Amino acid sequence: MTTLDRRLNAFRPDLADERLAGQVEAERFVAGEEAFVSMPVVNVHTAPDRYSGMDTQLLHGDGVCVFERGAGWAWVQAARDRYVGYVEESALTQTQAASTHVVSVPRSFVYPEPELKTPPVTAHSMGARVAVVEEVENRGTLYAVLASGEAMIARHLLPVGAVFTDFVSVAEQFIHAPYLWGGASGFGLDCSGLVQLSMFMAGQRVPRDTYMQANIGSEVETEVKRGDLVFWRGHVAILTDDENVIHANGYTMTVSREPLAEATRRIEPFYGRPVGFRRLL
């Protein structure tokens, strides 16, 4: 049997994705069913237990394939990046209104009506997808009214399909956002989560984890430039120019900007020197 990455392929000894039949051994193979994330942010765990490790997160509107439900949990594979894990079943819905817009700022409130003075009911992260049914102006502020009847600030949204031209400028919007292991939203990010979300907003879909991202694009052997990725063992940063990086890191516990040379000196005693540079385009 072929050795497959369990983070990108849904298989266990007792159950597996039917598309993996002949590639893995399992007692039972199933097709899975489509569902959608209905909560602002959902943690993806390594086991059906909210205190088990969190590998990544899903955002409102993300599609998933559900292979198993039980005891309040669902074993799923994300449509966006194929990541496999367990999410709380209450965070999923079988159907949803077709997404029309994506949140384009780090975080944006959802109001019960088109009025910014009303207490918000929740907030969405950049990258979350929503269904807008109309736009309403109230005292000079344009609101996007959602299919739920709630409202968001219209200028915080972009039509689905619209993208930023520079993913580094997206990453720079997250300066000072908190570091969160497994985080992949505007409420908290880890190093590879910052890379993935920023690139997603620029129309570039890349894998979730650092070791996966270390294989994208091509190796940079000459001068580095803005937008190149620099990798350490278990860590990744984005070059904002040939001397500085932006990265979510456990030292400041934020997304921060610092000179590459300084980051290298600080990281070297723990993880060694950079192992390479990659360029997507």
Buried (B, 14 or more C-beta within 10 A) or exposed (E): EEEBEEBBBBBBEEBBBEBBEEBBEBEEBBEBEEBBBBBBBBBBBBEBEEEEEBBBBBBBBBBBBBBBBEEEBBBBBBBBBBBBBBBBBEBBEEEBBEBBBBBBBBBBBBBEBBEBEEEBEEBBBBBBBBBBEEEBEEEEBEBBBBBEEBBBBBEBBBEBEEBBEEBBBBBBBBEEBBBBBBBBBBBBBBBBBBBBBBBBBBEBEBBBBBBBBBEBBEEBEEEBEEBBBBBBBBBBBBBBEEEBBBBBBEEBEBBBBBEBEEBBEEBEEEEEEBEEBBBBE
